[in-house]
Amino acid sequence: MENYLFEKMDVPKAYMKLALPVVLSMIVSLVYNMVDTYFIALTGVQELVAGVSLVAPMFT
């Protein structure tokens, strides 16, 4: 049963089963970064927003 996904499942189904969690986690991370940037932008300090924008790709 352990290797069913890799040995017997159709490739599109296996791909979706493996890729879907990755895509969902990337979407959650993107939304988190956007909300974080929004709340930092409310402070009115441009340097903080620039810092978040520069560090966000490294964090990801």
PDB file of N, CA, C and O in Angstrom:
ATOM      1  N   MET A   1       0.813  -1.199   0.000  1.00  0.00           N
ATOM      2  CA  MET A   1       0.000   0.000   0.000  1.00  0.00           C
ATOM      3  C   MET A   1       0.858   1.266   0.000  1.00  0.00           C
ATOM      4  O   MET A   1       0.406   2.327  -0.431  1.00  0.00           O
ATOM      5  N   GLU A   2       2.093   1.151   0.483  1.00  0.00           N
ATOM      6  CA  GLU A   2       2.949   2.326   0.573  1.00  0.00           C
ATOM      7  C   GLU A   2       3.323   2.890  -0.794  1.00  0.00           C
ATOM      8  O   GLU A   2       3.412   4.108  -0.953  1.00  0.00           O
ATOM      9  N   ASN A   3       3.542   2.030  -1.774  1.00  0.00           N
ATOM     10  CA  ASN A   3       4.007   2.469  -3.080  1.00  0.00           C
ATOM     11  C   ASN A   3       2.902   2.579  -4.115  1.00  0.00           C
ATOM     12  O   ASN A   3       3.183   2.768  -5.299  1.00  0.00           O
ATOM     13  N   TYR A   4       1.665   2.465  -3.696  1.00  0.00           N
ATOM     14  CA  TYR A   4       0.551   2.518  -4.650  1.00  0.00           C
ATOM     15  C   TYR A   4       0.562   3.827  -5.432  1.00  0.00           C
ATOM     16  O   TYR A   4       0.334   3.839  -6.642  1.00  0.00           O
ATOM     17  N   LEU A   5       0.823   4.909  -4.746  1.00  0.00           N
ATOM     18  CA  LEU A   5       0.819   6.227  -5.383  1.00  0.00           C
ATOM     19  C   LEU A   5       1.845   6.301  -6.502  1.00  0.00           C
ATOM     20  O   LEU A   5       1.575   6.885  -7.551  1.00  0.00           O
ATOM     21  N   PHE A   6       3.004   5.723  -6.294  1.00  0.00           N
ATOM     22  CA  PHE A   6       4.088   5.822  -7.268  1.00  0.00           C
ATOM     23  C   PHE A   6       4.078   4.719  -8.316  1.00  0.00           C
ATOM     24  O   PHE A   6       4.615   4.902  -9.409  1.00  0.00           O
ATOM     25  N   GLU A   7       3.484   3.597  -8.004  1.00  0.00           N
ATOM     26  CA  GLU A   7       3.549   2.465  -8.925  1.00  0.00           C
ATOM     27  C   GLU A   7       2.288   2.252  -9.749  1.00  0.00           C
ATOM     28  O   GLU A   7       2.385   1.907 -10.927  1.00  0.00           O
ATOM     29  N   LYS A   8       1.115   2.445  -9.171  1.00  0.00           N
ATOM     30  CA  LYS A   8      -0.107   2.045  -9.859  1.00  0.00           C
ATOM     31  C   LYS A   8      -1.085   3.181 -10.168  1.00  0.00           C
ATOM     32  O   LYS A   8      -1.934   3.034 -11.046  1.00  0.00           O
ATOM     33  N   MET A   9      -0.980   4.294  -9.470  1.00  0.00           N
ATOM     34  CA  MET A   9      -1.930   5.382  -9.687  1.00  0.00           C
ATOM     35  C   MET A   9      -1.611   6.100 -10.999  1.00  0.00           C
ATOM     36  O   MET A   9      -0.450   6.196 -11.396  1.00  0.00           O
ATOM     37  N   ASP A  10      -2.645   6.598 -11.662  1.00  0.00           N
ATOM     38  CA  ASP A  10      -2.445   7.372 -12.881  1.00  0.00           C
ATOM     39  C   ASP A  10      -1.601   8.601 -12.570  1.00  0.00           C
ATOM     40  O   ASP A  10      -1.684   9.170 -11.481  1.00  0.00           O
ATOM     41  N   VAL A  11      -0.791   8.997 -13.541  1.00  0.00           N
ATOM     42  CA  VAL A  11       0.127  10.116 -13.330  1.00  0.00           C
ATOM     43  C   VAL A  11      -0.606  11.416 -12.998  1.00  0.00           C
ATOM     44  O   VAL A  11      -0.205  12.094 -12.052  1.00  0.00           O
ATOM     45  N   PRO A  12      -1.663  11.800 -13.727  1.00  0.00           N
ATOM     46  CA  PRO A  12      -2.342  13.055 -13.358  1.00  0.00           C
ATOM     47  C   PRO A  12      -2.926  13.032 -11.942  1.00  0.00           C
ATOM     48  O   PRO A  12      -2.865  14.038 -11.235  1.00  0.00           O
ATOM     49  N   LYS A  13      -3.483  11.911 -11.530  1.00  0.00           N
ATOM     50  CA  LYS A  13      -4.042  11.813 -10.179  1.00  0.00           C
ATOM     51  C   LYS A  13      -2.937  11.880  -9.131  1.00  0.00           C
ATOM     52  O   LYS A  13      -3.081  12.563  -8.116  1.00  0.00           O
ATOM     53  N   ALA A  14      -1.849  11.182  -9.370  1.00  0.00           N
ATOM     54  CA  ALA A  14      -0.732  11.206  -8.426  1.00  0.00           C
ATOM     55  C   ALA A  14      -0.125  12.599  -8.347  1.00  0.00           C
ATOM     56  O   ALA A  14       0.232  13.071  -7.268  1.00  0.00           O
ATOM     57  N   TYR A  15      -0.013  13.245  -9.485  1.00  0.00           N
ATOM     58  CA  TYR A  15       0.533  14.608  -9.520  1.00  0.00           C
ATOM     59  C   TYR A  15      -0.326  15.555  -8.702  1.00  0.00           C
ATOM     60  O   TYR A  15       0.192  16.343  -7.911  1.00  0.00           O
ATOM     61  N   MET A  16      -1.641  15.480  -8.888  1.00  0.00           N
ATOM     62  CA  MET A  16      -2.540  16.355  -8.145  1.00  0.00           C
ATOM     63  C   MET A  16      -2.502  16.039  -6.653  1.00  0.00           C
ATOM     64  O   MET A  16      -2.560  16.948  -5.825  1.00  0.00           O
ATOM     65  N   LYS A  17      -2.406  14.781  -6.313  1.00  0.00           N
ATOM     66  CA  LYS A  17      -2.371  14.392  -4.907  1.00  0.00           C
ATOM     67  C   LYS A  17      -1.117  14.913  -4.218  1.00  0.00           C
ATOM     68  O   LYS A  17      -1.151  15.267  -3.040  1.00  0.00           O
ATOM     69  N   LEU A  18      -0.014  14.959  -4.953  1.00  0.00           N
ATOM     70  CA  LEU A  18       1.234  15.453  -4.375  1.00  0.00           C
ATOM     71  C   LEU A  18       1.371  16.965  -4.479  1.00  0.00           C
ATOM     72  O   LEU A  18       1.953  17.593  -3.594  1.00  0.00           O
ATOM     73  N   ALA A  19       0.845  17.560  -5.544  1.00  0.00           N
ATOM     74  CA  ALA A  19       1.042  18.988  -5.780  1.00  0.00           C
ATOM     75  C   ALA A  19       0.046  19.864  -5.027  1.00  0.00           C
ATOM     76  O   ALA A  19       0.367  20.999  -4.674  1.00  0.00           O
ATOM     77  N   LEU A  20      -1.137  19.361  -4.780  1.00  0.00           N
ATOM     78  CA  LEU A  20      -2.168  20.181  -4.149  1.00  0.00           C
ATOM     79  C   LEU A  20      -1.758  20.722  -2.776  1.00  0.00           C
ATOM     80  O   LEU A  20      -1.961  21.911  -2.531  1.00  0.00           O
ATOM     81  N   PRO A  21      -1.201  19.931  -1.880  1.00  0.00           N
ATOM     82  CA  PRO A  21      -0.774  20.497  -0.593  1.00  0.00           C
ATOM     83  C   PRO A  21       0.313  21.566  -0.726  1.00  0.00           C
ATOM     84  O   PRO A  21       0.339  22.532   0.036  1.00  0.00           O
ATOM     85  N   VAL A  22       1.194  21.387  -1.686  1.00  0.00           N
ATOM     86  CA  VAL A  22       2.260  22.365  -1.895  1.00  0.00           C
ATOM     87  C   VAL A  22       1.671  23.681  -2.382  1.00  0.00           C
ATOM     88  O   VAL A  22       2.046  24.748  -1.897  1.00  0.00           O
ATOM     89  N   VAL A  23       0.758  23.611  -3.330  1.00  0.00           N
ATOM     90  CA  VAL A  23       0.136  24.817  -3.868  1.00  0.00           C
ATOM     91  C   VAL A  23      -0.676  25.527  -2.790  1.00  0.00           C
ATOM     92  O   VAL A  23      -0.624  26.752  -2.685  1.00  0.00           O
ATOM     93  N   LEU A  24      -1.412  24.784  -2.003  1.00  0.00           N
ATOM     94  CA  LEU A  24      -2.193  25.408  -0.933  1.00  0.00           C
ATOM     95  C   LEU A  24      -1.300  26.082   0.103  1.00  0.00           C
ATOM     96  O   LEU A  24      -1.631  27.167   0.582  1.00  0.00           O
ATOM     97  N   SER A  25      -0.197  25.476   0.451  1.00  0.00           N
ATOM     98  CA  SER A  25       0.699  26.099   1.419  1.00  0.00           C
ATOM     99  C   SER A  25       1.342  27.357   0.849  1.00  0.00           C
ATOM    100  O   SER A  25       1.581  28.314   1.585  1.00  0.00           O
ATOM    101  N   MET A  26       1.624  27.368  -0.441  1.00  0.00           N
ATOM    102  CA  MET A  26       2.178  28.566  -1.064  1.00  0.00           C
ATOM    103  C   MET A  26       1.152  29.695  -1.081  1.00  0.00           C
ATOM    104  O   MET A  26       1.511  30.856  -0.889  1.00  0.00           O
ATOM    105  N   ILE A  27      -0.120  29.369  -1.307  1.00  0.00           N
ATOM    106  CA  ILE A  27      -1.172  30.381  -1.291  1.00  0.00           C
ATOM    107  C   ILE A  27      -1.336  30.966   0.111  1.00  0.00           C
ATOM    108  O   ILE A  27      -1.488  32.177   0.270  1.00  0.00           O
ATOM    109  N   VAL A  28      -1.306  30.112   1.114  1.00  0.00           N
ATOM    110  CA  VAL A  28      -1.411  30.584   2.499  1.00  0.00           C
ATOM    111  C   VAL A  28      -0.247  31.501   2.832  1.00  0.00           C
ATOM    112  O   VAL A  28      -0.439  32.538   3.467  1.00  0.00           O
ATOM    113  N   SER A  29       0.946  31.136   2.418  1.00  0.00           N
ATOM    114  CA  SER A  29       2.127  31.958   2.667  1.00  0.00           C
ATOM    115  C   SER A  29       2.020  33.305   1.956  1.00  0.00           C
ATOM    116  O   SER A  29       2.389  34.335   2.521  1.00  0.00           O
ATOM    117  N   LEU A  30       1.525  33.305   0.736  1.00  0.00           N
ATOM    118  CA  LEU A  30       1.355  34.540  -0.013  1.00  0.00           C
ATOM    119  C   LEU A  30       0.348  35.457   0.664  1.00  0.00           C
ATOM    120  O   LEU A  30       0.588  36.657   0.796  1.00  0.00           O
ATOM    121  N   VAL A  31      -0.772  34.900   1.092  1.00  0.00           N
ATOM    122  CA  VAL A  31      -1.790  35.706   1.777  1.00  0.00           C
ATOM    123  C   VAL A  31      -1.227  36.269   3.078  1.00  0.00           C
ATOM    124  O   VAL A  31      -1.474  37.429   3.408  1.00  0.00           O
ATOM    125  N   TYR A  32      -0.471  35.455   3.820  1.00  0.00           N
ATOM    126  CA  TYR A  32       0.138  35.920   5.056  1.00  0.00           C
ATOM    127  C   TYR A  32       1.071  37.100   4.789  1.00  0.00           C
ATOM    128  O   TYR A  32       1.035  38.095   5.512  1.00  0.00           O
ATOM    129  N   ASN A  33       1.898  36.993   3.762  1.00  0.00           N
ATOM    130  CA  ASN A  33       2.830  38.079   3.441  1.00  0.00           C
ATOM    131  C   ASN A  33       2.095  39.341   3.010  1.00  0.00           C
ATOM    132  O   ASN A  33       2.515  40.447   3.350  1.00  0.00           O
ATOM    133  N   MET A  34       1.007  39.189   2.269  1.00  0.00           N
ATOM    134  CA  MET A  34       0.240  40.366   1.844  1.00  0.00           C
ATOM    135  C   MET A  34      -0.421  41.057   3.032  1.00  0.00           C
ATOM    136  O   MET A  34      -0.404  42.285   3.120  1.00  0.00           O
ATOM    137  N   VAL A  35      -0.997  40.288   3.938  1.00  0.00           N
ATOM    138  CA  VAL A  35      -1.634  40.865   5.116  1.00  0.00           C
ATOM    139  C   VAL A  35      -0.592  41.512   6.017  1.00  0.00           C
ATOM    140  O   VAL A  35      -0.826  42.589   6.566  1.00  0.00           O
ATOM    141  N   ASP A  36       0.552  40.866   6.171  1.00  0.00           N
ATOM    142  CA  ASP A  36       1.637  41.412   6.968  1.00  0.00           C
ATOM    143  C   ASP A  36       2.104  42.748   6.393  1.00  0.00           C
ATOM    144  O   ASP A  36       2.298  43.711   7.135  1.00  0.00           O
ATOM    145  N   THR A  37       2.282  42.806   5.084  1.00  0.00           N
ATOM    146  CA  THR A  37       2.687  44.051   4.426  1.00  0.00           C
ATOM    147  C   THR A  37       1.636  45.132   4.591  1.00  0.00           C
ATOM    148  O   THR A  37       1.976  46.299   4.788  1.00  0.00           O
ATOM    149  N   TYR A  38       0.370  44.766   4.514  1.00  0.00           N
ATOM    150  CA  TYR A  38      -0.712  45.743   4.685  1.00  0.00           C
ATOM    151  C   TYR A  38      -0.655  46.379   6.075  1.00  0.00           C
ATOM    152  O   TYR A  38      -0.717  47.601   6.205  1.00  0.00           O
ATOM    153  N   PHE A  39      -0.538  45.551   7.104  1.00  0.00           N
ATOM    154  CA  PHE A  39      -0.528  46.100   8.456  1.00  0.00           C
ATOM    155  C   PHE A  39       0.737  46.905   8.740  1.00  0.00           C
ATOM    156  O   PHE A  39       0.696  47.875   9.496  1.00  0.00           O
ATOM    157  N   ILE A  40       1.845  46.517   8.148  1.00  0.00           N
ATOM    158  CA  ILE A  40       3.059  47.315   8.304  1.00  0.00           C
ATOM    159  C   ILE A  40       2.921  48.633   7.551  1.00  0.00           C
ATOM    160  O   ILE A  40       3.433  49.658   8.001  1.00  0.00           O
ATOM    161  N   ALA A  41       2.235  48.619   6.412  1.00  0.00           N
ATOM    162  CA  ALA A  41       2.034  49.852   5.649  1.00  0.00           C
ATOM    163  C   ALA A  41       1.159  50.837   6.407  1.00  0.00           C
ATOM    164  O   ALA A  41       1.268  52.045   6.198  1.00  0.00           O
ATOM    165  N   LEU A  42       0.293  50.343   7.283  1.00  0.00           N
ATOM    166  CA  LEU A  42      -0.552  51.242   8.074  1.00  0.00           C
ATOM    167  C   LEU A  42       0.266  52.109   9.023  1.00  0.00           C
ATOM    168  O   LEU A  42      -0.223  53.144   9.477  1.00  0.00           O
ATOM    169  N   THR A  43       1.495  51.716   9.334  1.00  0.00           N
ATOM    170  CA  THR A  43       2.343  52.533  10.212  1.00  0.00           C
ATOM    171  C   THR A  43       2.795  53.802   9.517  1.00  0.00           C
ATOM    172  O   THR A  43       3.114  54.789  10.181  1.00  0.00           O
ATOM    173  N   GLY A  44       2.827  53.795   8.192  1.00  0.00           N
ATOM    174  CA  GLY A  44       3.241  54.972   7.436  1.00  0.00           C
ATOM    175  C   GLY A  44       4.747  55.082   7.254  1.00  0.00           C
ATOM    176  O   GLY A  44       5.224  56.072   6.699  1.00  0.00           O
ATOM    177  N   VAL A  45       5.503  54.098   7.706  1.00  0.00           N
ATOM    178  CA  VAL A  45       6.964  54.127   7.563  1.00  0.00           C
ATOM    179  C   VAL A  45       7.344  53.323   6.322  1.00  0.00           C
ATOM    180  O   VAL A  45       7.195  52.101   6.281  1.00  0.00           O
ATOM    181  N   GLN A  46       7.835  54.032   5.320  1.00  0.00           N
ATOM    182  CA  GLN A  46       8.146  53.384   4.046  1.00  0.00           C
ATOM    183  C   GLN A  46       9.304  52.396   4.152  1.00  0.00           C
ATOM    184  O   GLN A  46       9.349  51.403   3.426  1.00  0.00           O
ATOM    185  N   GLU A  47      10.239  52.672   5.057  1.00  0.00           N
ATOM    186  CA  GLU A  47      11.387  51.779   5.201  1.00  0.00           C
ATOM    187  C   GLU A  47      10.964  50.397   5.699  1.00  0.00           C
ATOM    188  O   GLU A  47      11.552  49.390   5.306  1.00  0.00           O
ATOM    189  N   LEU A  48       9.951  50.346   6.559  1.00  0.00           N
ATOM    190  CA  LEU A  48       9.469  49.054   7.048  1.00  0.00           C
ATOM    191  C   LEU A  48       8.845  48.233   5.922  1.00  0.00           C
ATOM    192  O   LEU A  48       9.073  47.028   5.821  1.00  0.00           O
ATOM    193  N   VAL A  49       8.064  48.891   5.085  1.00  0.00           N
ATOM    194  CA  VAL A  49       7.441  48.192   3.948  1.00  0.00           C
ATOM    195  C   VAL A  49       8.513  47.706   2.975  1.00  0.00           C
ATOM    196  O   VAL A  49       8.423  46.597   2.449  1.00  0.00           O
ATOM    197  N   ALA A  50       9.524  48.534   2.739  1.00  0.00           N
ATOM    198  CA  ALA A  50      10.613  48.136   1.853  1.00  0.00           C
ATOM    199  C   ALA A  50      11.361  46.943   2.433  1.00  0.00           C
ATOM    200  O   ALA A  50      11.732  46.024   1.702  1.00  0.00           O
ATOM    201  N   GLY A  51      11.583  46.954   3.745  1.00  0.00           N
ATOM    202  CA  GLY A  51      12.270  45.842   4.392  1.00  0.00           C
ATOM    203  C   GLY A  51      11.494  44.543   4.269  1.00  0.00           C
ATOM    204  O   GLY A  51      12.075  43.495   3.989  1.00  0.00           O
ATOM    205  N   VAL A  52      10.189  44.605   4.477  1.00  0.00           N
ATOM    206  CA  VAL A  52       9.358  43.402   4.351  1.00  0.00           C
ATOM    207  C   VAL A  52       9.357  42.913   2.910  1.00  0.00           C
ATOM    208  O   VAL A  52       9.414  41.708   2.663  1.00  0.00           O
ATOM    209  N   SER A  53       9.292  43.839   1.958  1.00  0.00           N
ATOM    210  CA  SER A  53       9.271  43.449   0.546  1.00  0.00           C
ATOM    211  C   SER A  53      10.582  42.808   0.118  1.00  0.00           C
ATOM    212  O   SER A  53      10.591  41.934  -0.748  1.00  0.00           O
ATOM    213  N   LEU A  54      11.683  43.233   0.712  1.00  0.00           N
ATOM    214  CA  LEU A  54      12.976  42.654   0.349  1.00  0.00           C
ATOM    215  C   LEU A  54      13.221  41.316   1.038  1.00  0.00           C
ATOM    216  O   LEU A  54      13.858  40.435   0.462  1.00  0.00           O
ATOM    217  N   VAL A  55      12.726  41.155   2.257  1.00  0.00           N
ATOM    218  CA  VAL A  55      13.007  39.948   3.028  1.00  0.00           C
ATOM    219  C   VAL A  55      11.991  38.827   2.751  1.00  0.00           C
ATOM    220  O   VAL A  55      12.296  37.655   2.971  1.00  0.00           O
ATOM    221  N   ALA A  56      10.808  39.171   2.280  1.00  0.00           N
ATOM    222  CA  ALA A  56       9.765  38.165   2.035  1.00  0.00           C
ATOM    223  C   ALA A  56      10.217  37.057   1.074  1.00  0.00           C
ATOM    224  O   ALA A  56       9.947  35.888   1.352  1.00  0.00           O
ATOM    225  N   PRO A  57      10.891  37.365  -0.040  1.00  0.00           N
ATOM    226  CA  PRO A  57      11.359  36.276  -0.915  1.00  0.00           C
ATOM    227  C   PRO A  57      12.388  35.367  -0.234  1.00  0.00           C
ATOM    228  O   PRO A  57      12.400  34.160  -0.471  1.00  0.00           O
ATOM    229  N   MET A  58      13.243  35.939   0.603  1.00  0.00           N
ATOM    230  CA  MET A  58      14.219  35.112   1.307  1.00  0.00           C
ATOM    231  C   MET A  58      13.531  34.225   2.339  1.00  0.00           C
ATOM    232  O   MET A  58      13.953  33.093   2.576  1.00  0.00           O
ATOM    233  N   PHE A  59      12.466  34.748   2.950  1.00  0.00           N
ATOM    234  CA  PHE A  59      11.699  33.981   3.925  1.00  0.00           C
ATOM    235  C   PHE A  59      11.004  32.805   3.245  1.00  0.00           C
ATOM    236  O   PHE A  59      10.902  31.717   3.812  1.00  0.00           O
ATOM    237  N   THR A  60      10.535  33.033   2.042  1.00  0.00           N
ATOM    238  CA  THR A  60       9.845  31.980   1.314  1.00  0.00           C
ATOM    239  C   THR A  60      10.822  30.946   0.849  1.00  0.00           C
ATOM    240  O   THR A  60      10.431  29.969   0.211  1.00  0.00           O
TER     241      THR A  60
END
